[in-house]
Amino acid sequence: MIQLTTAATLENAINKARTVKPRVHINRFGSYTVINKATGATYTVECMKREGKRFASCSCVAGERGQACYHVAAAVSAHLQLAQERAALNF
Ligand SMILES: [Zn+2]
């Protein structure tokens, strides 16, 4: 589990995501499958909010060690966009 505090936490992971450009499939709000198009590897990323804090988990080796990986960065960016769209519709 990775606690998401500031954008700086994910900065390196975001940069890697920009290079790798993985595909993010939305399973449901908060659950994403991140696909590395080059290798075909898929990882599951879950985003959640607990007591006002944001957390994410990833099924890859780095993610299981609690390190911010680019799968989390890619999924979080999709998650935030989705959250924004949901908020916009919820007027
Ligand atoms: Zn990962």
PDB file of the backbone (N, CA, C, O) and the ligand in Angstrom, with CONECT records:
HET     ZN  A 101       1
ATOM      1  N   MET A   1       0.852  -1.198   0.000  1.00  0.00           N
ATOM      2  CA  MET A   1       0.000   0.000   0.000  1.00  0.00           C
ATOM      3  C   MET A   1       0.884   1.243   0.000  1.00  0.00           C
ATOM      4  O   MET A   1       1.833   1.344   0.777  1.00  0.00           O
ATOM      5  N   ILE A   2       0.564   2.177  -0.871  1.00  0.00           N
ATOM      6  CA  ILE A   2       1.336   3.407  -0.996  1.00  0.00           C
ATOM      7  C   ILE A   2       0.432   4.563  -0.606  1.00  0.00           C
ATOM      8  O   ILE A   2      -0.661   4.713  -1.153  1.00  0.00           O
ATOM      9  N   GLN A   3       0.883   5.380   0.336  1.00  0.00           N
ATOM     10  CA  GLN A   3       0.086   6.566   0.653  1.00  0.00           C
ATOM     11  C   GLN A   3       0.446   7.678  -0.314  1.00  0.00           C
ATOM     12  O   GLN A   3       1.621   7.985  -0.517  1.00  0.00           O
ATOM     13  N   LEU A   4      -0.569   8.276  -0.905  1.00  0.00           N
ATOM     14  CA  LEU A   4      -0.338   9.345  -1.867  1.00  0.00           C
ATOM     15  C   LEU A   4      -0.475  10.668  -1.140  1.00  0.00           C
ATOM     16  O   LEU A   4      -1.576  11.057  -0.749  1.00  0.00           O
ATOM     17  N   THR A   5       0.631  11.354  -0.960  1.00  0.00           N
ATOM     18  CA  THR A   5       0.584  12.619  -0.246  1.00  0.00           C
ATOM     19  C   THR A   5       0.678  13.771  -1.232  1.00  0.00           C
ATOM     20  O   THR A   5      -0.336  14.387  -1.561  1.00  0.00           O
ATOM     21  N   THR A   6       1.867  14.068  -1.702  1.00  0.00           N
ATOM     22  CA  THR A   6       2.021  15.163  -2.659  1.00  0.00           C
ATOM     23  C   THR A   6       2.372  14.581  -4.034  1.00  0.00           C
ATOM     24  O   THR A   6       2.690  13.399  -4.163  1.00  0.00           O
ATOM     25  N   ALA A   7       2.305  15.428  -5.037  1.00  0.00           N
ATOM     26  CA  ALA A   7       2.640  15.001  -6.393  1.00  0.00           C
ATOM     27  C   ALA A   7       4.094  14.529  -6.454  1.00  0.00           C
ATOM     28  O   ALA A   7       4.448  13.693  -7.285  1.00  0.00           O
ATOM     29  N   ALA A   8       4.944  15.081  -5.553  1.00  0.00           N
ATOM     30  CA  ALA A   8       6.361  14.726  -5.549  1.00  0.00           C
ATOM     31  C   ALA A   8       6.577  13.240  -5.255  1.00  0.00           C
ATOM     32  O   ALA A   8       7.541  12.643  -5.736  1.00  0.00           O
ATOM     33  N   THR A   9       5.674  12.640  -4.458  1.00  0.00           N
ATOM     34  CA  THR A   9       5.755  11.211  -4.148  1.00  0.00           C
ATOM     35  C   THR A   9       5.789  10.396  -5.435  1.00  0.00           C
ATOM     36  O   THR A   9       6.481   9.383  -5.540  1.00  0.00           O
ATOM     37  N   LEU A  10       5.028  10.868  -6.397  1.00  0.00           N
ATOM     38  CA  LEU A  10       4.848  10.091  -7.620  1.00  0.00           C
ATOM     39  C   LEU A  10       5.670  10.634  -8.790  1.00  0.00           C
ATOM     40  O   LEU A  10       5.557  10.139  -9.912  1.00  0.00           O
ATOM     41  N   GLU A  11       6.495  11.647  -8.530  1.00  0.00           N
ATOM     42  CA  GLU A  11       7.145  12.333  -9.649  1.00  0.00           C
ATOM     43  C   GLU A  11       7.941  11.400 -10.557  1.00  0.00           C
ATOM     44  O   GLU A  11       7.780  11.426 -11.777  1.00  0.00           O
ATOM     45  N   ASN A  12       8.802  10.573  -9.957  1.00  0.00           N
ATOM     46  CA  ASN A  12       9.604   9.656 -10.775  1.00  0.00           C
ATOM     47  C   ASN A  12       8.713   8.656 -11.508  1.00  0.00           C
ATOM     48  O   ASN A  12       8.930   8.342 -12.678  1.00  0.00           O
ATOM     49  N   ALA A  13       7.699   8.164 -10.784  1.00  0.00           N
ATOM     50  CA  ALA A  13       6.783   7.190 -11.375  1.00  0.00           C
ATOM     51  C   ALA A  13       5.996   7.819 -12.532  1.00  0.00           C
ATOM     52  O   ALA A  13       5.736   7.169 -13.545  1.00  0.00           O
ATOM     53  N   ILE A  14       5.622   9.093 -12.364  1.00  0.00           N
ATOM     54  CA  ILE A  14       4.890   9.800 -13.431  1.00  0.00           C
ATOM     55  C   ILE A  14       5.779   9.932 -14.663  1.00  0.00           C
ATOM     56  O   ILE A  14       5.330   9.729 -15.791  1.00  0.00           O
ATOM     57  N   ASN A  15       7.054  10.277 -14.432  1.00  0.00           N
ATOM     58  CA  ASN A  15       7.981  10.400 -15.559  1.00  0.00           C
ATOM     59  C   ASN A  15       8.140   9.077 -16.291  1.00  0.00           C
ATOM     60  O   ASN A  15       8.197   9.040 -17.520  1.00  0.00           O
ATOM     61  N   LYS A  16       8.213   7.984 -15.522  1.00  0.00           N
ATOM     62  CA  LYS A  16       8.351   6.669 -16.151  1.00  0.00           C
ATOM     63  C   LYS A  16       7.079   6.321 -16.928  1.00  0.00           C
ATOM     64  O   LYS A  16       7.148   5.762 -18.023  1.00  0.00           O
ATOM     65  N   ALA A  17       5.923   6.652 -16.358  1.00  0.00           N
ATOM     66  CA  ALA A  17       4.653   6.381 -17.037  1.00  0.00           C
ATOM     67  C   ALA A  17       4.578   7.138 -18.359  1.00  0.00           C
ATOM     68  O   ALA A  17       4.033   6.638 -19.344  1.00  0.00           O
ATOM     69  N   ARG A  18       5.136   8.358 -18.369  1.00  0.00           N
ATOM     70  CA  ARG A  18       5.127   9.164 -19.600  1.00  0.00           C
ATOM     71  C   ARG A  18       5.986   8.507 -20.674  1.00  0.00           C
ATOM     72  O   ARG A  18       5.688   8.626 -21.863  1.00  0.00           O
ATOM     73  N   THR A  19       7.056   7.809 -20.266  1.00  0.00           N
ATOM     74  CA  THR A  19       7.942   7.140 -21.223  1.00  0.00           C
ATOM     75  C   THR A  19       7.318   5.830 -21.699  1.00  0.00           C
ATOM     76  O   THR A  19       7.277   5.544 -22.895  1.00  0.00           O
ATOM     77  N   VAL A  20       6.835   5.041 -20.741  1.00  0.00           N
ATOM     78  CA  VAL A  20       6.304   3.699 -21.069  1.00  0.00           C
ATOM     79  C   VAL A  20       4.926   3.790 -21.738  1.00  0.00           C
ATOM     80  O   VAL A  20       4.572   2.961 -22.576  1.00  0.00           O
ATOM     81  N   LYS A  21       4.146   4.830 -21.344  1.00  0.00           N
ATOM     82  CA  LYS A  21       2.777   5.002 -21.846  1.00  0.00           C
ATOM     83  C   LYS A  21       1.947   3.722 -21.760  1.00  0.00           C
ATOM     84  O   LYS A  21       1.493   3.211 -22.784  1.00  0.00           O
ATOM     85  N   PRO A  22       1.746   3.204 -20.554  1.00  0.00           N
ATOM     86  CA  PRO A  22       0.939   1.987 -20.426  1.00  0.00           C
ATOM     87  C   PRO A  22      -0.539   2.277 -20.713  1.00  0.00           C
ATOM     88  O   PRO A  22      -0.987   3.419 -20.612  1.00  0.00           O
ATOM     89  N   ARG A  23      -1.275   1.245 -21.065  1.00  0.00           N
ATOM     90  CA  ARG A  23      -2.711   1.379 -21.280  1.00  0.00           C
ATOM     91  C   ARG A  23      -3.408   1.172 -19.943  1.00  0.00           C
ATOM     92  O   ARG A  23      -3.066   0.251 -19.201  1.00  0.00           O
ATOM     93  N   VAL A  24      -4.375   2.013 -19.633  1.00  0.00           N
ATOM     94  CA  VAL A  24      -5.103   1.864 -18.375  1.00  0.00           C
ATOM     95  C   VAL A  24      -6.536   1.467 -18.686  1.00  0.00           C
ATOM     96  O   VAL A  24      -7.272   2.196 -19.352  1.00  0.00           O
ATOM     97  N   HIS A  25      -6.915   0.300 -18.192  1.00  0.00           N
ATOM     98  CA  HIS A  25      -8.285  -0.176 -18.377  1.00  0.00           C
ATOM     99  C   HIS A  25      -9.047   0.035 -17.070  1.00  0.00           C
ATOM    100  O   HIS A  25      -8.574  -0.355 -16.003  1.00  0.00           O
ATOM    101  N   ILE A  26     -10.217   0.648 -17.153  1.00  0.00           N
ATOM    102  CA  ILE A  26     -11.003   0.910 -15.947  1.00  0.00           C
ATOM    103  C   ILE A  26     -11.882  -0.311 -15.660  1.00  0.00           C
ATOM    104  O   ILE A  26     -12.775  -0.629 -16.444  1.00  0.00           O
ATOM    105  N   ASN A  27     -11.633  -0.990 -14.545  1.00  0.00           N
ATOM    106  CA  ASN A  27     -12.488  -2.115 -14.142  1.00  0.00           C
ATOM    107  C   ASN A  27     -13.763  -1.577 -13.514  1.00  0.00           C
ATOM    108  O   ASN A  27     -14.874  -1.993 -13.843  1.00  0.00           O
ATOM    109  N   ARG A  28     -13.561  -0.635 -12.596  1.00  0.00           N
ATOM    110  CA  ARG A  28     -14.650   0.121 -11.972  1.00  0.00           C
ATOM    111  C   ARG A  28     -13.990   1.326 -11.338  1.00  0.00           C
ATOM    112  O   ARG A  28     -12.764   1.430 -11.344  1.00  0.00           O
ATOM    113  N   PHE A  29     -14.782   2.247 -10.785  1.00  0.00           N
ATOM    114  CA  PHE A  29     -14.203   3.420 -10.151  1.00  0.00           C
ATOM    115  C   PHE A  29     -13.323   2.962  -8.989  1.00  0.00           C
ATOM    116  O   PHE A  29     -13.827   2.391  -8.022  1.00  0.00           O
ATOM    117  N   GLY A  30     -12.014   3.207  -9.075  1.00  0.00           N
ATOM    118  CA  GLY A  30     -11.098   2.806  -8.003  1.00  0.00           C
ATOM    119  C   GLY A  30     -10.299   1.550  -8.310  1.00  0.00           C
ATOM    120  O   GLY A  30      -9.374   1.220  -7.567  1.00  0.00           O
ATOM    121  N   SER A  31     -10.629   0.841  -9.383  1.00  0.00           N
ATOM    122  CA  SER A  31      -9.895  -0.379  -9.729  1.00  0.00           C
ATOM    123  C   SER A  31      -9.509  -0.353 -11.208  1.00  0.00           C
ATOM    124  O   SER A  31     -10.359  -0.210 -12.087  1.00  0.00           O
ATOM    125  N   TYR A  32      -8.214  -0.495 -11.457  1.00  0.00           N
ATOM    126  CA  TYR A  32      -7.697  -0.331 -12.818  1.00  0.00           C
ATOM    127  C   TYR A  32      -6.739  -1.458 -13.180  1.00  0.00           C
ATOM    128  O   TYR A  32      -6.014  -1.971 -12.328  1.00  0.00           O
ATOM    129  N   THR A  33      -6.747  -1.828 -14.430  1.00  0.00           N
ATOM    130  CA  THR A  33      -5.761  -2.769 -14.937  1.00  0.00           C
ATOM    131  C   THR A  33      -4.802  -1.979 -15.814  1.00  0.00           C
ATOM    132  O   THR A  33      -5.213  -1.338 -16.781  1.00  0.00           O
ATOM    133  N   VAL A  34      -3.506  -2.031 -15.463  1.00  0.00           N
ATOM    134  CA  VAL A  34      -2.499  -1.287 -16.210  1.00  0.00           C
ATOM    135  C   VAL A  34      -1.727  -2.277 -17.074  1.00  0.00           C
ATOM    136  O   VAL A  34      -1.166  -3.253 -16.576  1.00  0.00           O
ATOM    137  N   ILE A  35      -1.709  -2.012 -18.362  1.00  0.00           N
ATOM    138  CA  ILE A  35      -1.101  -2.938 -19.319  1.00  0.00           C
ATOM    139  C   ILE A  35       0.138  -2.307 -19.951  1.00  0.00           C
ATOM    140  O   ILE A  35       0.070  -1.232 -20.546  1.00  0.00           O
ATOM    141  N   ASN A  36       1.269  -2.998 -19.810  1.00  0.00           N
ATOM    142  CA  ASN A  36       2.490  -2.585 -20.504  1.00  0.00           C
ATOM    143  C   ASN A  36       2.382  -3.135 -21.922  1.00  0.00           C
ATOM    144  O   ASN A  36       2.476  -4.342 -22.145  1.00  0.00           O
ATOM    145  N   LYS A  37       2.179  -2.219 -22.885  1.00  0.00           N
ATOM    146  CA  LYS A  37       1.923  -2.650 -24.258  1.00  0.00           C
ATOM    147  C   LYS A  37       3.111  -3.398 -24.855  1.00  0.00           C
ATOM    148  O   LYS A  37       2.931  -4.285 -25.689  1.00  0.00           O
ATOM    149  N   ALA A  38       4.329  -3.045 -24.430  1.00  0.00           N
ATOM    150  CA  ALA A  38       5.533  -3.667 -24.997  1.00  0.00           C
ATOM    151  C   ALA A  38       5.689  -5.115 -24.535  1.00  0.00           C
ATOM    152  O   ALA A  38       6.033  -5.981 -25.339  1.00  0.00           O
ATOM    153  N   THR A  39       5.442  -5.389 -23.258  1.00  0.00           N
ATOM    154  CA  THR A  39       5.663  -6.734 -22.726  1.00  0.00           C
ATOM    155  C   THR A  39       4.360  -7.526 -22.578  1.00  0.00           C
ATOM    156  O   THR A  39       4.391  -8.750 -22.454  1.00  0.00           O
ATOM    157  N   GLY A  40       3.220  -6.836 -22.589  1.00  0.00           N
ATOM    158  CA  GLY A  40       1.940  -7.508 -22.393  1.00  0.00           C
ATOM    159  C   GLY A  40       1.636  -7.784 -20.928  1.00  0.00           C
ATOM    160  O   GLY A  40       0.605  -8.377 -20.610  1.00  0.00           O
ATOM    161  N   ALA A  41       2.533  -7.356 -20.027  1.00  0.00           N
ATOM    162  CA  ALA A  41       2.320  -7.586 -18.594  1.00  0.00           C
ATOM    163  C   ALA A  41       1.155  -6.727 -18.111  1.00  0.00           C
ATOM    164  O   ALA A  41       1.019  -5.571 -18.512  1.00  0.00           O
ATOM    165  N   THR A  42       0.318  -7.300 -17.248  1.00  0.00           N
ATOM    166  CA  THR A  42      -0.803  -6.542 -16.692  1.00  0.00           C
ATOM    167  C   THR A  42      -0.728  -6.532 -15.171  1.00  0.00           C
ATOM    168  O   THR A  42      -0.337  -7.520 -14.550  1.00  0.00           O
ATOM    169  N   TYR A  43      -1.103  -5.413 -14.588  1.00  0.00           N
ATOM    170  CA  TYR A  43      -1.080  -5.242 -13.134  1.00  0.00           C
ATOM    171  C   TYR A  43      -2.391  -4.615 -12.699  1.00  0.00           C
ATOM    172  O   TYR A  43      -3.000  -3.841 -13.437  1.00  0.00           O
ATOM    173  N   THR A  44      -2.812  -4.955 -11.507  1.00  0.00           N
ATOM    174  CA  THR A  44      -4.050  -4.390 -10.973  1.00  0.00           C
ATOM    175  C   THR A  44      -3.712  -3.309  -9.955  1.00  0.00           C
ATOM    176  O   THR A  44      -2.953  -3.542  -9.014  1.00  0.00           O
ATOM    177  N   VAL A  45      -4.273  -2.145 -10.150  1.00  0.00           N
ATOM    178  CA  VAL A  45      -4.062  -1.025  -9.224  1.00  0.00           C
ATOM    179  C   VAL A  45      -5.403  -0.662  -8.600  1.00  0.00           C
ATOM    180  O   VAL A  45      -6.404  -0.487  -9.295  1.00  0.00           O
ATOM    181  N   GLU A  46      -5.399  -0.552  -7.281  1.00  0.00           N
ATOM    182  CA  GLU A  46      -6.601  -0.130  -6.553  1.00  0.00           C
ATOM    183  C   GLU A  46      -6.317   1.218  -5.910  1.00  0.00           C
ATOM    184  O   GLU A  46      -5.279   1.405  -5.276  1.00  0.00           O
ATOM    185  N   CYS A  47      -7.242   2.154  -6.075  1.00  0.00           N
ATOM    186  CA  CYS A  47      -7.119   3.472  -5.450  1.00  0.00           C
ATOM    187  C   CYS A  47      -8.222   3.590  -4.412  1.00  0.00           C
ATOM    188  O   CYS A  47      -9.372   3.241  -4.683  1.00  0.00           O
ATOM    189  N   MET A  48      -7.885   4.074  -3.237  1.00  0.00           N
ATOM    190  CA  MET A  48      -8.906   4.203  -2.189  1.00  0.00           C
ATOM    191  C   MET A  48      -8.629   5.396  -1.288  1.00  0.00           C
ATOM    192  O   MET A  48      -7.509   5.904  -1.221  1.00  0.00           O
ATOM    193  N   LYS A  49      -9.672   5.827  -0.601  1.00  0.00           N
ATOM    194  CA  LYS A  49      -9.581   6.951   0.313  1.00  0.00           C
ATOM    195  C   LYS A  49      -9.994   6.433   1.680  1.00  0.00           C
ATOM    196  O   LYS A  49     -11.069   5.854   1.833  1.00  0.00           O
ATOM    197  N   ARG A  50      -9.134   6.643   2.677  1.00  0.00           N
ATOM    198  CA  ARG A  50      -9.464   6.225   4.042  1.00  0.00           C
ATOM    199  C   ARG A  50      -9.155   7.367   4.991  1.00  0.00           C
ATOM    200  O   ARG A  50      -8.035   7.878   5.022  1.00  0.00           O
ATOM    201  N   GLU A  51     -10.152   7.763   5.763  1.00  0.00           N
ATOM    202  CA  GLU A  51     -10.000   8.867   6.710  1.00  0.00           C
ATOM    203  C   GLU A  51      -9.368  10.089   6.052  1.00  0.00           C
ATOM    204  O   GLU A  51      -8.497  10.740   6.629  1.00  0.00           O
ATOM    205  N   GLY A  52      -9.818  10.388   4.842  1.00  0.00           N
ATOM    206  CA  GLY A  52      -9.349  11.564   4.128  1.00  0.00           C
ATOM    207  C   GLY A  52      -7.985  11.412   3.481  1.00  0.00           C
ATOM    208  O   GLY A  52      -7.511  12.335   2.819  1.00  0.00           O
ATOM    209  N   LYS A  53      -7.337  10.244   3.665  1.00  0.00           N
ATOM    210  CA  LYS A  53      -6.029  10.026   3.041  1.00  0.00           C
ATOM    211  C   LYS A  53      -6.201   9.127   1.825  1.00  0.00           C
ATOM    212  O   LYS A  53      -7.032   8.219   1.805  1.00  0.00           O
ATOM    213  N   ARG A  54      -5.386   9.412   0.814  1.00  0.00           N
ATOM    214  CA  ARG A  54      -5.472   8.628  -0.415  1.00  0.00           C
ATOM    215  C   ARG A  54      -4.399   7.554  -0.433  1.00  0.00           C
ATOM    216  O   ARG A  54      -3.238   7.803  -0.108  1.00  0.00           O
ATOM    217  N   PHE A  55      -4.812   6.353  -0.819  1.00  0.00           N
ATOM    218  CA  PHE A  55      -3.883   5.238  -0.911  1.00  0.00           C
ATOM    219  C   PHE A  55      -4.033   4.552  -2.256  1.00  0.00           C
ATOM    220  O   PHE A  55      -5.078   4.627  -2.903  1.00  0.00           O
ATOM    221  N   ALA A  56      -2.966   3.884  -2.659  1.00  0.00           N
ATOM    222  CA  ALA A  56      -3.049   3.060  -3.856  1.00  0.00           C
ATOM    223  C   ALA A  56      -2.245   1.793  -3.611  1.00  0.00           C
ATOM    224  O   ALA A  56      -1.276   1.794  -2.852  1.00  0.00           O
ATOM    225  N   SER A  57      -2.659   0.715  -4.263  1.00  0.00           N
ATOM    226  CA  SER A  57      -1.875  -0.511  -4.190  1.00  0.00           C
ATOM    227  C   SER A  57      -1.722  -1.051  -5.600  1.00  0.00           C
ATOM    228  O   SER A  57      -2.586  -0.843  -6.451  1.00  0.00           O
ATOM    229  N   CYS A  58      -0.610  -1.751  -5.844  1.00  0.00           N
ATOM    230  CA  CYS A  58      -0.363  -2.320  -7.161  1.00  0.00           C
ATOM    231  C   CYS A  58       0.089  -3.761  -6.974  1.00  0.00           C
ATOM    232  O   CYS A  58       0.739  -4.091  -5.982  1.00  0.00           O
ATOM    233  N   SER A  59      -0.253  -4.611  -7.925  1.00  0.00           N
ATOM    234  CA  SER A  59       0.074  -6.034  -7.827  1.00  0.00           C
ATOM    235  C   SER A  59       1.496  -6.353  -8.290  1.00  0.00           C
ATOM    236  O   SER A  59       1.905  -7.513  -8.242  1.00  0.00           O
ATOM    237  N   CYS A  60       2.271  -5.338  -8.742  1.00  0.00           N
ATOM    238  CA  CYS A  60       3.643  -5.628  -9.176  1.00  0.00           C
ATOM    239  C   CYS A  60       4.574  -5.734  -7.957  1.00  0.00           C
ATOM    240  O   CYS A  60       4.188  -5.395  -6.838  1.00  0.00           O
ATOM    241  N   VAL A  61       5.790  -6.204  -8.190  1.00  0.00           N
ATOM    242  CA  VAL A  61       6.748  -6.440  -7.100  1.00  0.00           C
ATOM    243  C   VAL A  61       7.029  -5.140  -6.329  1.00  0.00           C
ATOM    244  O   VAL A  61       7.006  -5.133  -5.099  1.00  0.00           O
ATOM    245  N   ALA A  62       7.293  -4.051  -7.048  1.00  0.00           N
ATOM    246  CA  ALA A  62       7.580  -2.768  -6.397  1.00  0.00           C
ATOM    247  C   ALA A  62       6.373  -2.301  -5.595  1.00  0.00           C
ATOM    248  O   ALA A  62       6.513  -1.832  -4.465  1.00  0.00           O
ATOM    249  N   GLY A  63       5.196  -2.430  -6.179  1.00  0.00           N
ATOM    250  CA  GLY A  63       3.964  -2.002  -5.517  1.00  0.00           C
ATOM    251  C   GLY A  63       3.712  -2.782  -4.239  1.00  0.00           C
ATOM    252  O   GLY A  63       3.271  -2.219  -3.238  1.00  0.00           O
ATOM    253  N   GLU A  64       3.996  -4.087  -4.273  1.00  0.00           N
ATOM    254  CA  GLU A  64       3.787  -4.907  -3.079  1.00  0.00           C
ATOM    255  C   GLU A  64       4.767  -4.536  -1.969  1.00  0.00           C
ATOM    256  O   GLU A  64       4.511  -4.783  -0.790  1.00  0.00           O
ATOM    257  N   ARG A  65       5.899  -3.936  -2.365  1.00  0.00           N
ATOM    258  CA  ARG A  65       6.863  -3.456  -1.364  1.00  0.00           C
ATOM    259  C   ARG A  65       6.524  -2.053  -0.884  1.00  0.00           C
ATOM    260  O   ARG A  65       7.228  -1.493  -0.043  1.00  0.00           O
ATOM    261  N   GLY A  66       5.445  -1.484  -1.419  1.00  0.00           N
ATOM    262  CA  GLY A  66       5.040  -0.145  -1.001  1.00  0.00           C
ATOM    263  C   GLY A  66       5.763   0.962  -1.730  1.00  0.00           C
ATOM    264  O   GLY A  66       5.765   2.108  -1.280  1.00  0.00           O
ATOM    265  N   GLN A  67       6.388   0.626  -2.872  1.00  0.00           N
ATOM    266  CA  GLN A  67       7.074   1.650  -3.655  1.00  0.00           C
ATOM    267  C   GLN A  67       6.122   2.190  -4.718  1.00  0.00           C
ATOM    268  O   GLN A  67       5.306   1.458  -5.278  1.00  0.00           O
ATOM    269  N   ALA A  68       6.247   3.495  -4.980  1.00  0.00           N
ATOM    270  CA  ALA A  68       5.412   4.119  -6.003  1.00  0.00           C
ATOM    271  C   ALA A  68       5.911   3.665  -7.369  1.00  0.00           C
ATOM    272  O   ALA A  68       7.022   4.023  -7.761  1.00  0.00           O
ATOM    273  N   CYS A  69       5.134   2.901  -8.091  1.00  0.00           N
ATOM    274  CA  CYS A  69       5.532   2.419  -9.411  1.00  0.00           C
ATOM    275  C   CYS A  69       4.772   3.204 -10.479  1.00  0.00           C
ATOM    276  O   CYS A  69       3.833   3.940 -10.176  1.00  0.00           O
ATOM    277  N   TYR A  70       5.190   3.036 -11.722  1.00  0.00           N
ATOM    278  CA  TYR A  70       4.540   3.823 -12.775  1.00  0.00           C
ATOM    279  C   TYR A  70       3.115   3.327 -13.058  1.00  0.00           C
ATOM    280  O   TYR A  70       2.311   4.050 -13.646  1.00  0.00           O
ATOM    281  N   HIS A  71       2.809   2.095 -12.638  1.00  0.00           N
ATOM    282  CA  HIS A  71       1.426   1.600 -12.814  1.00  0.00           C
ATOM    283  C   HIS A  71       0.480   2.440 -11.963  1.00  0.00           C
ATOM    284  O   HIS A  71      -0.595   2.845 -12.404  1.00  0.00           O
ATOM    285  N   VAL A  72       0.924   2.692 -10.708  1.00  0.00           N
ATOM    286  CA  VAL A  72       0.123   3.515  -9.801  1.00  0.00           C
ATOM    287  C   VAL A  72      -0.016   4.920 -10.386  1.00  0.00           C
ATOM    288  O   VAL A  72      -1.107   5.490 -10.392  1.00  0.00           O
ATOM    289  N   ALA A  73       1.093   5.474 -10.878  1.00  0.00           N
ATOM    290  CA  ALA A  73       1.055   6.831 -11.447  1.00  0.00           C
ATOM    291  C   ALA A  73       0.058   6.899 -12.597  1.00  0.00           C
ATOM    292  O   ALA A  73      -0.725   7.845 -12.685  1.00  0.00           O
ATOM    293  N   ALA A  74       0.083   5.903 -13.478  1.00  0.00           N
ATOM    294  CA  ALA A  74      -0.819   5.887 -14.637  1.00  0.00           C
ATOM    295  C   ALA A  74      -2.272   5.726 -14.181  1.00  0.00           C
ATOM    296  O   ALA A  74      -3.164   6.407 -14.688  1.00  0.00           O
ATOM    297  N   ALA A  75      -2.508   4.818 -13.217  1.00  0.00           N
ATOM    298  CA  ALA A  75      -3.871   4.564 -12.755  1.00  0.00           C
ATOM    299  C   ALA A  75      -4.416   5.760 -11.984  1.00  0.00           C
ATOM    300  O   ALA A  75      -5.587   6.113 -12.123  1.00  0.00           O
ATOM    301  N   VAL A  76      -3.556   6.388 -11.161  1.00  0.00           N
ATOM    302  CA  VAL A  76      -3.999   7.543 -10.375  1.00  0.00           C
ATOM    303  C   VAL A  76      -4.420   8.682 -11.298  1.00  0.00           C
ATOM    304  O   VAL A  76      -5.394   9.381 -11.019  1.00  0.00           O
ATOM    305  N   SER A  77      -3.694   8.869 -12.388  1.00  0.00           N
ATOM    306  CA  SER A  77      -4.045   9.947 -13.300  1.00  0.00           C
ATOM    307  C   SER A  77      -5.417   9.659 -13.942  1.00  0.00           C
ATOM    308  O   SER A  77      -6.218  10.576 -14.118  1.00  0.00           O
ATOM    309  N   ALA A  78      -5.686   8.397 -14.290  1.00  0.00           N
ATOM    310  CA  ALA A  78      -7.008   8.021 -14.823  1.00  0.00           C
ATOM    311  C   ALA A  78      -8.079   8.172 -13.743  1.00  0.00           C
ATOM    312  O   ALA A  78      -9.193   8.621 -14.010  1.00  0.00           O
ATOM    313  N   HIS A  79      -7.711   7.784 -12.506  1.00  0.00           N
ATOM    314  CA  HIS A  79      -8.647   7.846 -11.378  1.00  0.00           C
ATOM    315  C   HIS A  79      -9.063   9.292 -11.093  1.00  0.00           C
ATOM    316  O   HIS A  79     -10.243   9.572 -10.883  1.00  0.00           O
ATOM    317  N   LEU A  80      -8.089  10.208 -11.088  1.00  0.00           N
ATOM    318  CA  LEU A  80      -8.379  11.615 -10.799  1.00  0.00           C
ATOM    319  C   LEU A  80      -9.270  12.221 -11.874  1.00  0.00           C
ATOM    320  O   LEU A  80     -10.161  13.020 -11.583  1.00  0.00           O
ATOM    321  N   GLN A  81      -9.019  11.830 -13.122  1.00  0.00           N
ATOM    322  CA  GLN A  81      -9.834  12.326 -14.224  1.00  0.00           C
ATOM    323  C   GLN A  81     -11.272  11.837 -14.082  1.00  0.00           C
ATOM    324  O   GLN A  81     -12.227  12.588 -14.281  1.00  0.00           O
ATOM    325  N   LEU A  82     -11.397  10.569 -13.737  1.00  0.00           N
ATOM    326  CA  LEU A  82     -12.706   9.949 -13.548  1.00  0.00           C
ATOM    327  C   LEU A  82     -13.445  10.614 -12.379  1.00  0.00           C
ATOM    328  O   LEU A  82     -14.641  10.892 -12.466  1.00  0.00           O
ATOM    329  N   ALA A  83     -12.710  10.865 -11.279  1.00  0.00           N
ATOM    330  CA  ALA A  83     -13.295  11.487 -10.097  1.00  0.00           C
ATOM    331  C   ALA A  83     -13.806  12.885 -10.436  1.00  0.00           C
ATOM    332  O   ALA A  83     -14.860  13.309  -9.963  1.00  0.00           O
ATOM    333  N   GLN A  84     -13.034  13.594 -11.267  1.00  0.00           N
ATOM    334  CA  GLN A  84     -13.396  14.947 -11.671  1.00  0.00           C
ATOM    335  C   GLN A  84     -14.670  14.922 -12.524  1.00  0.00           C
ATOM    336  O   GLN A  84     -15.560  15.757 -12.359  1.00  0.00           O
ATOM    337  N   GLU A  85     -14.738  13.947 -13.439  1.00  0.00           N
ATOM    338  CA  GLU A  85     -15.916  13.823 -14.291  1.00  0.00           C
ATOM    339  C   GLU A  85     -17.147  13.483 -13.461  1.00  0.00           C
ATOM    340  O   GLU A  85     -18.235  14.005 -13.701  1.00  0.00           O
ATOM    341  N   ARG A  86     -16.960  12.596 -12.474  1.00  0.00           N
ATOM    342  CA  ARG A  86     -18.076  12.220 -11.603  1.00  0.00           C
ATOM    343  C   ARG A  86     -18.549  13.426 -10.799  1.00  0.00           C
ATOM    344  O   ARG A  86     -19.751  13.639 -10.638  1.00  0.00           O
ATOM    345  N   ALA A  87     -17.597  14.215 -10.294  1.00  0.00           N
ATOM    346  CA  ALA A  87     -17.938  15.393  -9.505  1.00  0.00           C
ATOM    347  C   ALA A  87     -18.673  16.411 -10.366  1.00  0.00           C
ATOM    348  O   ALA A  87     -19.606  17.069  -9.903  1.00  0.00           O
ATOM    349  N   ALA A  88     -18.251  16.539 -11.619  1.00  0.00           N
ATOM    350  CA  ALA A  88     -18.881  17.502 -12.531  1.00  0.00           C
ATOM    351  C   ALA A  88     -20.322  17.107 -12.840  1.00  0.00           C
ATOM    352  O   ALA A  88     -21.170  17.972 -13.056  1.00  0.00           O
ATOM    353  N   LEU A  89     -20.598  15.820 -12.863  1.00  0.00           N
ATOM    354  CA  LEU A  89     -21.948  15.339 -13.171  1.00  0.00           C
ATOM    355  C   LEU A  89     -22.860  15.380 -11.949  1.00  0.00           C
ATOM    356  O   LEU A  89     -24.082  15.284 -12.054  1.00  0.00           O
ATOM    357  N   ASN A  90     -22.228  15.525 -10.793  1.00  0.00           N
ATOM    358  CA  ASN A  90     -22.952  15.431  -9.521  1.00  0.00           C
ATOM    359  C   ASN A  90     -23.370  16.803  -9.012  1.00  0.00           C
ATOM    360  O   ASN A  90     -23.143  17.120  -7.845  1.00  0.00           O
ATOM    361  N   PHE A  91     -23.977  17.624  -9.868  1.00  0.00           N
ATOM    362  CA  PHE A  91     -24.329  18.976  -9.449  1.00  0.00           C
ATOM    363  C   PHE A  91     -25.719  19.037  -8.835  1.00  0.00           C
ATOM    364  O   PHE A  91     -26.168  20.109  -8.428  1.00  0.00           O
TER     365      PHE A  91
HETATM  366 ZN    ZN A 101       3.097  -1.466 -10.125  1.00  0.00          ZN2+
END
